[in-house]
Amino acid sequence: MSDVPVSVDAHFARFGEKSYAINKINSVEVRRRQPHGQGAAIGWGLLSLIFGLSFLGSLSNPNGGTVVTLTLAVIFGYLAYRAWLRSKIIEHQLFLMTSSSEAQAIVSQDGAMVNGLRERIERAMAGQLQG
């Protein structure tokens, strides 16, 4: 994620070691993306379900290895939960477009901060930012 120093004034937008001249920026865009899919959560969840059902089936058999089966079901359930939480992460990407290229300036999970930067850059482009 982004922990680079960021500043915007009337002439430049600075992101760490990279600077963009405000008068060279044509447009600013914020994109949202989910970097992690739900495939891992589904896979771990299915394994947890299989071992959970196996545990239930082994309850009637005294030599069925219920502790191992239950332990595996819980472990896979925990992994499914962690993968599901990870799949809910949303990254906000700030892109600056010039006449010659498009550059990703910053990536953060803080959508309000990224949108605030976009607004500050737009105000600087419009000449409404002092500095």
C-alpha positions as CSV (number, residue, x, y, z in Angstrom):
1,M,0.0,0.0,0.0
2,S,1.0,3.6,-0.1
3,D,3.0,5.1,2.6
4,V,4.9,7.5,0.3
5,P,4.9,11.2,1.1
6,V,2.3,13.0,-1.0
7,S,1.8,16.7,-1.6
8,V,-0.1,18.9,-4.1
9,D,0.4,22.6,-4.7
10,A,-0.4,24.9,-7.6
11,H,2.5,23.7,-9.7
12,F,3.2,20.0,-8.8
13,A,1.6,16.8,-7.5
14,R,4.3,14.9,-5.7
15,F,4.1,11.2,-4.9
16,G,7.3,10.1,-3.2
17,E,10.2,10.6,-5.6
18,K,7.9,11.2,-8.6
19,S,6.5,14.6,-9.5
20,Y,3.8,15.6,-12.0
21,A,3.5,19.1,-13.4
22,I,-0.1,20.2,-12.8
23,N,-0.2,22.0,-16.1
24,K,0.7,18.7,-17.9
25,I,-2.1,16.7,-16.4
26,N,-5.2,16.3,-18.6
27,S,-7.4,14.3,-16.3
28,V,-7.4,12.4,-13.0
29,E,-9.2,9.1,-12.5
30,V,-9.8,7.0,-9.4
31,R,-10.3,3.3,-10.0
32,R,-11.3,0.6,-7.5
33,R,-10.2,-3.0,-7.7
34,Q,-10.3,-6.1,-5.6
35,P,-6.8,-7.6,-5.8
36,H,-7.8,-11.0,-4.3
37,G,-10.5,-13.1,-5.6
38,Q,-12.8,-15.4,-3.7
39,G,-11.4,-18.7,-5.1
40,A,-9.2,-19.4,-2.1
41,A,-12.1,-18.8,0.3
42,I,-14.3,-21.2,-1.7
43,G,-11.5,-23.9,-1.9
44,W,-10.7,-23.7,1.8
45,G,-14.5,-23.6,2.7
46,L,-15.1,-26.8,0.6
47,L,-12.3,-28.6,2.4
48,S,-13.7,-27.5,5.7
49,L,-17.1,-28.7,4.7
50,I,-15.8,-32.1,3.6
51,F,-13.9,-32.7,6.8
52,G,-16.8,-31.4,8.9
53,L,-19.2,-33.9,7.2
54,S,-16.5,-36.6,7.7
55,F,-16.4,-35.7,11.4
56,L,-20.2,-36.0,11.7
57,G,-20.1,-39.3,9.9
58,S,-17.3,-40.6,12.2
59,L,-19.3,-39.8,15.4
60,S,-21.1,-43.2,15.2
61,N,-17.7,-45.0,14.8
62,P,-15.7,-45.1,18.1
63,N,-12.4,-45.7,16.1
64,G,-13.2,-43.1,13.5
65,G,-10.4,-40.5,14.2
66,T,-12.8,-37.8,15.2
67,V,-10.2,-35.5,16.8
68,V,-8.1,-35.3,13.7
69,T,-11.1,-34.8,11.4
70,L,-12.5,-32.1,13.6
71,T,-9.1,-30.4,13.9
72,L,-8.7,-30.3,10.1
73,A,-12.3,-29.0,9.6
74,V,-11.6,-26.2,12.1
75,I,-8.2,-25.3,10.5
76,F,-9.7,-25.3,6.9
77,G,-12.6,-23.2,8.2
78,Y,-10.2,-20.7,9.7
79,L,-8.3,-20.5,6.4
80,A,-11.5,-20.0,4.5
81,Y,-12.5,-17.2,6.8
82,R,-9.1,-15.4,6.4
83,A,-9.3,-15.8,2.6
84,W,-12.8,-14.5,2.6
85,L,-11.7,-11.4,4.6
86,R,-8.8,-10.9,2.2
87,S,-11.2,-11.1,-0.8
88,K,-13.1,-8.1,0.6
89,I,-10.1,-5.7,0.4
90,I,-10.6,-2.9,-2.0
91,E,-7.7,-0.9,-3.4
92,H,-8.2,2.7,-4.7
93,Q,-5.8,3.7,-7.5
94,L,-5.2,7.3,-8.5
95,F,-4.3,7.6,-12.2
96,L,-3.0,10.8,-13.8
97,M,-3.4,11.1,-17.6
98,T,-1.2,13.4,-19.7
99,S,-1.3,13.8,-23.5
100,S,1.5,11.1,-23.9
101,S,0.7,8.6,-21.2
102,E,-1.2,7.4,-18.2
103,A,0.5,6.9,-14.8
104,Q,-0.7,5.2,-11.6
105,A,0.3,7.7,-9.0
106,I,-0.8,6.0,-5.8
107,V,-2.6,2.9,-4.5
108,S,-4.3,2.8,-1.1
109,Q,-7.1,1.1,0.8
110,D,-8.1,4.6,2.1
111,G,-10.7,5.6,-0.5
112,A,-11.3,9.0,1.2
113,M,-7.7,9.9,1.1
114,V,-7.4,9.0,-2.6
115,N,-10.6,10.9,-3.5
116,G,-9.3,13.9,-1.5
117,L,-6.0,13.8,-3.5
118,R,-8.1,13.7,-6.7
119,E,-10.0,16.7,-5.7
120,R,-6.9,18.7,-4.7
121,I,-5.3,17.9,-8.0
122,E,-8.5,18.9,-9.9
123,R,-8.5,22.2,-7.9
124,A,-4.9,22.8,-8.8
125,M,-5.6,22.1,-12.5
126,A,-8.4,24.6,-12.4
127,G,-6.2,27.2,-10.8
128,Q,-8.1,27.2,-7.5
129,L,-5.2,26.0,-5.3
130,Q,-2.8,28.5,-3.9
131,G,0.9,27.8,-3.6
